[in-house]
């Protein structure tokens, strides 16, 4: 094997390792964004009430906005929607012009 082949092989291995690491990081961040439904569902009835949601730091307006079917409970999909606003709120710098 000449040095050119070794360099190509090493570059290919490095690229594969970087791609694997990036995929793992992406998967970890996707899982971190999902709320733990069982932790919110304190009485284990399979639904999240407003009280249970607020007990975990949620806001009533987020609960009401996410309760698509208006049954006063959140399903697991609705919980993801309700908590998405909390995780996506990042302060944006305001530019003031004088």
C-alpha positions, 0 to 999 in steps of 0.5 A: 500500500502506498502513502496515497492509499493510506491517506485516503483510507485514513481520511475515509475512516475519519469522515465515518467517525465524524458522521457517527459522532454527529448522528449520536449527538443529533439523536441525543438532542432529539431525545432530550427535547421530548418530555417524560410523559410518565413524570408529568402523569403523577396519578398514572391515568394516561393523561396530563391534567392542567394541575400536573402540567403546572406542577412541572413548571408549565404555563396555563396558556401553553396547556390550553394552546396545546390541548387540541381536542379541548378535553382538558387533558394532554396526550403525549403528542399534545405534551410535546407541543406544549413543552416545545414552546418552553424549550424553543424560547431563547432570548433574541438580542434586540437592536435599538436604533437611535 
